[in-house]
Amino acid sequence: MYEFPYDRVSPTGVIRYNPEKCWNGLTLIPATGGTSTARGAVLYDMNGNIVHRWEGLYGSFDNKLLPGGYIMGTTGYMLGYWLDCLNLVQQDWDGNTVWSFNKGEEVPDLKTGQPVMSARQHHDYQREGNNTGYFNSGQEPKFKGKTLVNSTVTRVLPEFSPHPIADTKLMEVDEDGNCLWSWSLFDHWDQLGIETIGKAVHYHFAPLFDGAGYVKVTYCNNINYLGPNRFYDAGDERFHPENIISDIRNLNTSFIIDKKTGDIVWRLGPDFESTKQLQDIGQIVGQHHVHMIQPGLPGAGNILLFDNGGQAGLGRPTPCAPNGHNHATRGYSRVLEINPATLEVVWAFNDPRLNFDGNTEALSIKGLLFSQYCSSADRLPNGNTLITEFQFGRILEVTVEGEIVWEFINPGGKVFRAHRYPYSWCPQVKSWQEDAVAPVHNSRIRLNTKGEPVLVDEDDFFTHVIPM
């Protein structure tokens, strides 16, 4: 058997950077339990230099900055409680905790059996003052204020499962952690547009997590206030600024909750066949980070989301899902910007119909995108979009035209969501680097006899031939 005559290496850090076309700033990379080798949140400059780290502070599931160098995250995860964080905390630049929340639910510690108060927070949270968690010059998260928390509550719901269910509980809490408002997902199942058979599929095939003893596959993985928008200003009450937008990966569904009544008043999915507008969008599969672009940013009022692909959905059996669990399938990811009133696709990245028109050269120029889980898309002030591809720890900044102008491969592995912030939010950072980086084709990278990466001239691409 022949061995390949040179080692393959995958570069990490910044592998592409055009300073003239980027919205330059500091990029916050979270560390999430089980998906990252990093020891805490890390702040990078545009050239991939670490300017600060918060060791021991993890993403819950991402980290978010506040002005002045403050940061939010968690100090630990609940052992055996799938996806749940022990607490939600706010720390200063030096890692001192200045705020903490853990009043989600009292549950038994699965190691000691003793009761413990836990936030049971998972996937998302927002601090009052900023509706998306990423930078917008018109919105600054408050140092202290109300916090929207995506949490978990264990319930016995025999019509949905023979086992207890870990239901999503959305909460708005005050500075002292007191619950001001709450909403539970399974109370609104009938408003989610799921086929009747979907309930039976959930009952029979939703897997049990033995450690915690519950079913947890249907949950919200994103929560945001809508915030000010042109549709509400025009009289459409569905888009009240205090209403909350969320999505459920497992159901291929995104929706808006009327905060006063709890009713779902706007929904996208799981049906993408019944109207021409939905057919033009195409089947969304396992989406994440559905939110409304805020005033002051290009595309304000439109819905931005990461459409993962992979497999998701509950419904009629298909060849890929004979029991109807995860019955929708697609083998690539895309980013969509949608007008929520007309359902028109305003902008897309990595959509073969809208971007590539069957041109394979365009595919190689724009770059393929795929992450079955997690991931995100943030709109930047210059109109670019910062895209996080979770599974490969890859972060892209792309222009409106789809050009990749910044590309980062995380040395710590997978990335739930990355966010870009202005230098002014971290006055502690006194210097940073903004030098252009030209991408190098991986086939030009070799390891020398010392194990060090070296570049091979283009003319030498085929000088190492496998014997036949």
C-alpha positions as CSV (number, residue, x, y, z in Angstrom):
1,M,0.0,0.0,0.0
2,Y,1.4,3.4,-0.9
3,E,1.3,6.3,1.5
4,F,0.6,9.9,0.3
5,P,4.1,11.5,0.0
6,Y,3.3,14.6,2.0
7,D,1.2,15.6,5.0
8,R,-2.0,17.6,4.5
9,V,-2.4,20.6,6.8
10,S,-5.3,22.9,7.4
11,P,-4.4,26.5,8.2
12,T,-6.2,28.2,11.1
13,G,-6.6,31.9,12.0
14,V,-7.2,34.6,9.3
15,I,-6.7,33.1,5.9
16,R,-8.2,35.9,3.8
17,Y,-8.6,39.6,4.6
18,N,-9.3,42.7,2.5
19,P,-9.2,45.7,4.8
20,E,-10.7,48.1,2.3
21,K,-13.9,46.0,2.0
22,C,-14.4,44.9,5.6
23,W,-16.1,46.5,8.5
24,N,-13.0,46.4,10.8
25,G,-13.3,45.7,14.5
26,L,-12.8,43.1,17.1
27,T,-14.3,39.6,16.7
28,L,-15.6,37.7,19.7
29,I,-15.3,33.9,19.5
30,P,-17.1,31.8,22.2
31,A,-16.0,28.5,23.7
32,T,-19.0,26.2,24.1
33,G,-18.9,23.0,26.2
34,G,-18.4,19.9,24.0
35,T,-17.9,21.8,20.8
36,S,-14.7,23.8,21.3
37,T,-11.3,23.1,22.7
38,A,-10.9,26.7,23.8
39,R,-10.8,27.5,27.5
40,G,-13.0,30.5,27.4
41,A,-14.1,33.5,25.3
42,V,-11.5,35.0,23.0
43,L,-11.3,38.4,21.4
44,Y,-9.4,38.7,18.1
45,D,-8.3,41.6,15.9
46,M,-8.8,41.5,12.1
47,N,-5.5,39.6,11.6
48,G,-6.4,36.9,14.1
49,N,-4.2,38.2,16.9
50,I,-5.6,37.5,20.4
51,V,-6.2,40.8,22.1
52,H,-7.9,39.4,25.2
53,R,-9.4,36.2,26.6
54,W,-11.7,35.4,29.5
55,E,-10.6,32.0,30.7
56,G,-13.3,30.0,32.4
57,L,-16.1,32.1,30.8
58,Y,-18.0,30.0,28.2
59,G,-20.6,30.8,25.6
60,S,-24.2,30.4,26.6
61,F,-24.2,29.4,23.8
62,D,-22.4,32.5,22.4
63,N,-20.8,35.3,24.3
64,K,-21.9,38.9,23.8
65,L,-20.0,42.1,24.5
66,L,-21.3,45.2,26.2
67,P,-19.7,48.6,25.9
68,G,-16.7,49.2,28.2
69,G,-15.2,45.7,27.7
70,Y,-17.9,43.8,29.6
71,I,-19.0,40.4,28.5
72,M,-21.9,37.9,29.1
73,G,-21.7,34.1,29.1
74,T,-21.7,31.2,31.6
75,T,-19.3,29.7,34.0
76,G,-20.5,26.1,33.6
77,Y,-22.9,23.6,32.1
78,M,-25.4,21.4,33.9
79,L,-24.0,17.9,33.9
80,G,-26.5,15.5,32.4
81,Y,-29.0,18.2,31.5
82,W,-28.5,18.4,27.8
83,L,-27.7,21.9,26.6
84,D,-28.5,23.6,29.9
85,C,-26.2,26.3,31.4
86,L,-25.8,26.5,35.1
87,N,-25.9,30.3,35.1
88,L,-25.9,33.4,32.9
89,V,-23.3,35.9,34.1
90,Q,-21.8,39.3,33.2
91,Q,-18.1,39.9,33.8
92,D,-15.8,42.9,33.5
93,W,-12.6,43.0,31.5
94,D,-10.7,41.3,34.3
95,G,-13.1,38.4,34.6
96,N,-14.9,39.7,37.8
97,T,-18.6,38.8,37.9
98,V,-20.8,41.9,38.2
99,W,-24.2,40.2,37.5
100,S,-25.5,36.6,37.7
101,F,-28.7,34.8,37.0
102,N,-29.5,31.2,38.1
103,K,-33.2,31.4,39.1
104,G,-34.5,29.3,36.2
105,E,-35.5,26.1,38.0
106,E,-34.4,24.0,41.0
107,V,-33.2,20.6,39.8
108,P,-31.3,17.7,41.4
109,D,-27.5,17.7,40.8
110,L,-27.1,14.4,38.9
111,K,-23.7,13.8,40.7
112,T,-24.7,14.5,44.3
113,G,-28.5,14.2,44.2
114,Q,-28.7,17.5,46.0
115,P,-31.1,20.3,44.7
116,V,-29.4,23.2,42.9
117,M,-30.7,26.4,41.4
118,S,-29.9,26.6,37.7
119,A,-30.6,29.1,35.0
120,R,-31.2,26.2,32.6
121,Q,-30.5,28.7,29.9
122,H,-29.7,27.4,26.5
123,H,-28.9,28.8,23.1
124,D,-29.7,32.5,23.5
125,Y,-30.4,35.6,25.6
126,Q,-30.6,39.3,25.1
127,R,-29.9,42.3,27.4
128,E,-32.3,45.2,27.3
129,G,-31.1,48.0,25.0
130,N,-30.0,45.8,22.1
131,N,-32.4,43.5,20.3
132,T,-30.0,41.3,18.5
133,G,-26.9,40.9,20.7
134,Y,-24.6,42.2,17.9
135,F,-23.4,45.7,17.2
136,N,-25.7,48.5,16.0
137,S,-24.7,52.1,16.6
138,G,-28.3,52.9,17.5
139,Q,-28.6,50.3,20.2
140,E,-26.4,49.7,23.2
141,P,-27.1,46.9,25.7
142,K,-27.6,48.3,29.2
143,F,-25.0,47.7,31.9
144,K,-28.0,46.7,34.1
145,G,-31.5,46.1,32.9
146,K,-34.0,43.4,31.9
147,T,-32.7,40.3,30.2
148,L,-34.5,38.0,27.9
149,V,-33.5,34.4,28.7
150,N,-34.1,31.2,26.7
151,S,-34.5,28.6,29.4
152,T,-35.8,25.1,30.1
153,V,-38.6,23.7,32.3
154,T,-39.3,19.9,32.7
155,R,-43.0,19.1,32.2
156,V,-45.2,16.0,32.1
157,L,-47.1,16.3,28.8
158,P,-48.6,12.8,28.1
159,E,-50.2,13.9,24.8
160,F,-46.7,14.7,23.4
161,S,-44.6,12.0,24.9
162,P,-44.7,9.0,27.4
163,H,-41.6,10.6,29.0
164,P,-41.2,14.0,30.7
165,I,-40.4,16.8,28.2
166,A,-37.8,19.5,28.6
167,D,-39.9,22.4,27.3
168,T,-38.5,25.8,26.2
169,K,-39.5,28.5,28.7
170,L,-38.8,32.0,27.5
171,M,-38.4,34.5,30.4
172,E,-37.8,38.2,30.8
173,V,-36.1,38.8,34.1
174,D,-35.2,42.0,36.0
175,E,-31.8,42.9,37.4
176,D,-32.5,40.7,40.5
177,G,-33.5,37.7,38.4
178,N,-37.2,38.0,39.1
179,C,-39.4,36.7,36.3
180,L,-41.5,39.4,34.7
181,W,-42.8,37.4,31.8
182,S,-42.7,33.8,30.5
183,W,-43.9,31.7,27.6
184,S,-43.7,28.0,27.1
185,L,-43.4,26.4,23.6
186,F,-45.6,23.3,24.0
187,D,-48.5,25.4,25.1
188,H,-48.6,26.9,21.6
189,W,-47.9,23.7,19.5
190,D,-51.2,24.1,17.6
191,Q,-50.1,27.5,16.4
192,L,-46.9,26.2,14.9
193,G,-48.4,24.8,11.7
194,I,-47.3,21.2,12.3
195,E,-49.1,18.4,10.4
196,T,-51.3,16.3,12.6
197,I,-48.9,13.3,12.0
198,G,-46.0,15.4,13.4
199,K,-47.4,15.1,16.9
200,A,-47.5,11.3,16.6
201,V,-44.0,11.3,15.2
202,H,-42.8,13.3,18.2
203,Y,-44.7,11.0,20.6
204,H,-43.2,7.8,19.3
205,F,-39.7,8.8,18.0
206,A,-38.4,11.8,20.0
207,P,-35.3,10.3,21.8
208,L,-35.0,10.0,25.5
209,F,-31.9,11.4,27.3
210,D,-31.3,8.8,29.9
211,G,-29.2,10.9,32.2
212,A,-31.8,13.6,32.7
213,G,-34.7,11.3,32.0
214,Y,-36.5,13.5,29.5
215,V,-37.2,14.2,25.8
216,K,-35.6,17.3,24.4
217,V,-35.4,17.7,20.6
218,T,-38.0,20.5,20.1
219,Y,-36.9,23.8,21.5
220,C,-36.3,27.4,20.6
221,N,-32.7,28.1,19.6
222,N,-33.0,31.9,19.1
223,I,-34.8,34.7,20.9
224,N,-34.8,38.4,20.0
225,Y,-37.0,41.4,20.5
226,L,-38.3,42.7,17.2
227,G,-37.4,46.3,18.0
228,P,-38.5,49.4,16.1
229,N,-39.4,48.6,12.4
230,R,-41.1,50.1,9.4
231,F,-43.9,47.5,9.3
232,Y,-45.2,48.4,12.8
233,D,-44.8,52.1,11.9
234,A,-47.1,51.4,8.9
235,G,-49.7,49.9,11.2
236,D,-49.0,46.2,11.2
237,E,-49.5,45.1,14.8
238,R,-47.8,41.7,14.2
239,F,-44.5,43.6,14.3
240,H,-44.9,45.4,17.6
241,P,-41.3,46.3,18.8
242,E,-41.8,44.4,22.1
243,N,-42.9,41.2,20.3
244,I,-40.3,38.4,20.2
245,I,-39.0,36.5,17.2
246,S,-37.8,32.9,17.6
247,D,-37.3,29.7,15.7
248,I,-37.4,25.9,16.3
249,R,-34.7,24.0,14.4
250,N,-36.4,20.6,14.7
251,L,-39.7,21.9,13.2
252,N,-38.3,24.1,10.3
253,T,-40.3,26.9,11.8
254,S,-39.7,30.6,12.6
255,F,-42.3,32.8,14.3
256,I,-43.2,36.0,16.1
257,I,-44.8,35.9,19.6
258,D,-47.2,38.6,20.6
259,K,-45.7,39.5,24.0
260,K,-49.1,40.7,25.4
261,T,-51.2,37.6,24.5
262,G,-48.5,34.9,23.9
263,D,-50.1,34.0,20.6
264,I,-48.0,33.3,17.5
265,V,-48.9,36.1,15.1
266,W,-46.4,35.5,12.2
267,R,-44.9,32.3,11.0
268,L,-42.5,31.1,8.3
269,G,-42.6,27.3,7.8
270,P,-42.8,24.5,8.1
271,D,-44.9,24.6,4.9
272,F,-43.0,26.0,1.9
273,E,-45.3,24.7,-0.8
274,S,-48.8,26.2,-0.4
275,T,-48.1,29.7,-2.0
276,K,-45.9,31.1,-4.8
277,Q,-44.0,33.2,-2.2
278,L,-43.1,30.1,-0.1
279,Q,-42.1,28.1,-3.2
280,D,-39.8,31.0,-4.2
281,I,-38.1,30.8,-0.8
282,G,-37.7,27.1,-1.0
283,Q,-37.7,24.6,1.9
284,I,-35.9,25.9,4.9
285,V,-34.3,23.1,6.9
286,G,-33.1,23.4,10.5
287,Q,-32.7,27.2,10.5
288,H,-30.9,29.2,13.2
289,H,-30.5,32.8,14.3
290,V,-33.7,34.2,12.9
291,H,-33.9,37.9,13.8
292,M,-35.0,41.3,12.4
293,I,-32.3,43.6,11.2
294,Q,-32.3,46.7,13.3
295,P,-32.7,50.4,12.3
296,G,-29.5,52.0,11.2
297,L,-28.2,48.8,9.5
298,P,-28.7,48.1,5.8
299,G,-31.8,45.9,5.3
300,A,-33.5,47.2,8.4
301,G,-36.8,45.5,9.1
302,N,-36.0,42.4,7.0
303,I,-35.6,39.0,8.6
304,L,-32.1,37.5,8.4
305,L,-31.5,33.8,9.1
306,F,-29.0,31.0,8.6
307,D,-30.8,28.2,6.8
308,N,-28.7,25.2,7.8
309,G,-29.9,22.3,5.6
310,G,-29.1,18.8,6.8
311,Q,-32.1,17.1,8.2
312,A,-35.0,18.4,10.3
313,G,-38.8,18.4,10.6
314,L,-41.6,16.2,11.8
315,G,-44.2,15.0,9.4
316,R,-45.0,12.5,6.6
317,P,-42.4,9.8,6.1
318,T,-39.9,10.2,3.3
319,P,-37.2,8.0,1.8
320,C,-34.6,9.8,4.0
321,A,-36.8,9.5,7.1
322,P,-39.1,6.4,7.0
323,N,-40.5,7.3,10.5
324,G,-41.2,10.9,9.7
325,H,-38.6,12.3,12.1
326,N,-36.2,14.7,10.4
327,H,-38.1,14.3,7.1
328,A,-36.9,17.4,5.3
329,T,-33.4,17.2,3.7
330,R,-30.9,19.5,2.0
331,G,-27.1,19.1,1.5
332,Y,-25.9,22.7,1.8
333,S,-26.5,25.8,3.9
334,R,-27.5,29.3,2.8
335,V,-28.1,32.7,4.4
336,L,-31.5,34.4,3.6
337,E,-32.7,38.0,4.0
338,I,-36.5,38.0,3.7
339,N,-39.1,40.8,3.7
340,P,-41.5,39.5,6.5
341,A,-44.6,41.2,5.0
342,T,-44.2,40.1,1.4
343,L,-42.0,37.0,2.0
344,E,-39.8,38.2,-0.9
345,V,-36.1,37.0,-0.7
346,V,-34.2,40.3,-0.7
347,W,-30.7,38.8,-0.5
348,A,-29.1,35.4,-0.2
349,F,-25.7,33.8,0.1
350,N,-24.8,30.4,-1.2
351,D,-28.3,29.8,-2.7
352,P,-27.8,27.9,-6.0
353,R,-30.9,29.5,-7.6
354,L,-30.4,33.1,-6.4
355,N,-26.6,33.3,-6.5
356,F,-25.0,30.7,-8.9
357,D,-27.5,30.2,-11.8
358,G,-25.8,26.9,-12.5
359,N,-22.4,28.5,-12.9
360,T,-19.9,26.2,-11.3
361,E,-17.2,28.8,-11.5
362,A,-19.3,31.1,-9.3
363,L,-19.6,28.3,-6.8
364,S,-15.8,28.2,-6.4
365,I,-15.6,32.0,-6.2
366,K,-18.2,32.4,-3.5
367,G,-17.3,29.3,-1.6
368,L,-19.5,26.4,-0.3
369,L,-21.3,26.7,3.0
370,F,-22.6,23.9,5.2
371,S,-23.3,23.4,8.8
372,Q,-26.2,21.2,9.8
373,Y,-26.3,22.7,13.3
374,C,-26.1,26.1,15.1
375,S,-24.4,28.9,13.0
376,S,-25.5,32.6,12.5
377,A,-25.5,35.6,10.3
378,D,-25.0,39.2,11.6
379,R,-25.6,42.3,9.4
380,L,-22.7,44.7,9.7
381,P,-22.9,48.5,9.5
382,N,-21.3,48.7,6.0
383,G,-23.9,46.2,4.5
384,N,-21.6,43.2,4.8
385,T,-22.8,40.0,6.6
386,L,-20.7,38.2,9.2
387,I,-21.5,34.4,8.8
388,T,-20.6,31.7,11.3
389,E,-20.4,28.2,10.0
390,F,-20.5,26.2,13.2
391,Q,-19.3,22.7,12.2
392,F,-16.0,23.8,10.7
393,G,-15.3,26.7,13.0
394,R,-15.3,29.0,10.0
395,I,-16.3,32.6,10.0
396,L,-16.8,34.7,6.8
397,E,-17.5,38.3,6.1
398,V,-19.2,38.6,2.8
399,T,-20.2,41.6,0.7
400,V,-23.7,42.3,-0.8
401,E,-22.2,40.8,-4.0
402,G,-21.3,37.6,-2.2
403,E,-17.5,38.3,-2.2
404,I,-15.7,36.8,0.8
405,V,-13.5,39.6,2.2
406,W,-12.5,38.0,5.6
407,E,-12.2,34.4,6.4
408,F,-11.2,32.9,9.8
409,I,-10.8,29.3,10.8
410,N,-11.0,29.0,14.6
411,P,-8.1,27.1,16.2
412,G,-10.4,26.1,19.0
413,G,-12.8,24.2,16.8
414,K,-16.5,24.7,16.3
415,V,-18.1,28.1,16.8
416,F,-21.7,28.6,17.8
417,R,-21.9,32.3,16.9
418,A,-19.2,34.9,16.4
419,H,-19.9,38.7,16.6
420,R,-17.9,41.7,15.5
421,Y,-17.7,44.8,17.7
422,P,-16.2,48.3,17.3
423,Y,-12.8,49.0,18.8
424,S,-14.4,51.7,20.9
425,W,-16.4,49.1,22.9
426,C,-13.1,47.8,24.4
427,P,-11.0,50.9,25.3
428,Q,-8.6,48.5,27.1
429,V,-7.3,47.4,23.7
430,K,-4.6,49.9,22.7
431,S,-3.3,48.3,19.5
432,W,-4.5,46.0,16.7
433,Q,-3.5,44.8,13.3
434,E,-5.2,45.4,9.9
435,D,-2.8,44.0,7.3
436,A,-4.2,42.4,4.2
437,V,-4.0,38.6,3.9
438,A,-4.1,36.9,0.5
439,P,-5.6,33.4,0.5
440,V,-3.3,30.5,-0.2
441,H,-4.5,27.3,-1.8
442,N,-4.2,24.4,0.6
443,S,-2.4,22.3,-2.0
444,R,0.6,24.8,-1.7
445,I,1.1,24.1,2.0
446,R,3.5,21.3,3.1
447,L,5.1,20.2,6.3
448,N,8.9,20.1,6.2
449,T,11.1,17.6,8.1
450,K,10.7,19.7,11.2
451,G,6.9,19.6,11.0
452,E,6.8,23.3,10.1
453,P,4.4,24.5,7.4
454,V,6.0,25.8,4.3
455,L,4.7,27.1,1.0
456,V,5.5,25.3,-2.3
457,D,5.8,27.2,-5.5
458,E,2.8,26.9,-7.9
459,D,5.1,25.2,-10.5
460,D,5.8,22.4,-7.9
461,F,2.1,21.4,-7.5
462,F,2.6,18.1,-9.3
463,T,6.3,17.3,-8.6
464,H,5.3,14.8,-5.9
465,V,3.7,12.0,-7.7
466,I,2.3,8.8,-6.1
467,P,4.0,5.8,-7.7
468,M,1.6,3.7,-9.8
